[in-house]
Amino acid sequence: MSRASFYRAFAEAFDMTPKQFVAKTRLHHAAQMLRSTPLPVKLIAGNVGFSSRSHFSRLFSEAYGVDPSEFRAQTRNRPTDPPKAVH
């Protein structure tokens, strides 16, 4: 299967691009870590694949409506919903 065919089939099956899927998965994992660990936000960002804390924080805020530190304060020890659409 060519790269273009894979991209098209993936987008049709999951209603998002592979890049959006990876970002959504990373942000969901980060949300779980924020809720359940005391690790610093910068370390969590790196652990889920972001090289820049500011980029991570911007995407996280877009997906969850609050920055990672506020999310942690609001949701500690509660189930984590998946992020909204990731662009």
C-alpha positions in Angstrom: 0.0 0.0 0.0 1.4 3.4 -0.9 1.7 6.2 1.6 -1.1 8.1 -0.1 -3.4 5.1 -0.1 -2.7 4.5 3.6 -3.3 8.1 4.5 -6.6 8.1 2.5 -7.8 4.8 4.0 -6.8 5.8 7.6 -8.6 9.1 7.3 -11.7 7.4 6.0 -11.7 4.8 8.8 -10.9 7.1 11.7 -12.3 10.4 10.5 -8.9 12.0 11.2 -5.4 12.0 9.7 -2.7 9.8 11.1 -0.9 12.9 12.4 -4.1 14.0 14.3 -4.5 10.5 15.6 -0.9 10.4 17.0 -1.4 13.9 18.6 -4.7 13.0 20.1 -3.2 9.8 21.5 -0.2 11.6 23.0 -2.4 14.3 24.6 -4.7 11.7 26.1 -1.7 9.8 27.6 -0.3 13.2 28.9 -3.7 13.9 30.5 -3.6 10.6 32.3 -0.1 11.3 33.5 -1.1 14.8 34.7 -4.0 13.3 36.6 -2.1 10.4 38.2 1.5 11.5 38.7 3.5 14.3 40.3 5.8 14.6 37.3 6.6 18.1 36.1 4.7 19.2 32.9 7.9 19.5 31.0 8.9 15.9 31.7 5.4 14.7 30.8 5.6 16.6 27.5 8.9 14.9 26.7 7.6 11.5 27.8 4.7 11.6 25.4 6.8 12.8 22.5 6.9 16.6 22.5 10.3 18.3 22.4 8.9 21.7 23.3 6.9 22.3 26.5 5.3 25.4 25.0 4.1 23.5 21.9 2.8 20.8 24.1 1.0 23.3 26.3 -0.6 25.1 23.4 -1.9 21.9 21.8 -3.1 20.6 25.2 -5.0 23.8 25.9 -6.6 23.6 22.5 -7.7 20.0 23.1 -8.8 20.2 26.7 -9.7 23.9 27.1 -7.2 24.5 29.9 -3.4 24.5 30.2 -1.8 21.3 31.6 -1.2 22.7 35.1 -4.8 23.9 35.5 -6.0 20.5 34.1 -3.9 18.7 36.8 -5.5 20.9 39.5 -9.0 20.3 38.2 -8.9 16.6 37.4 -6.6 14.9 39.9 -7.8 11.4 40.6 -10.7 11.6 38.1 -11.2 9.7 34.8 -9.7 11.4 31.8 -11.9 12.0 28.7 -10.1 11.8 25.3 -9.2 15.2 23.9 -11.4 17.2 21.6 -10.4 17.4 17.9 -6.7 18.0 17.4 -5.6 20.2 14.5 
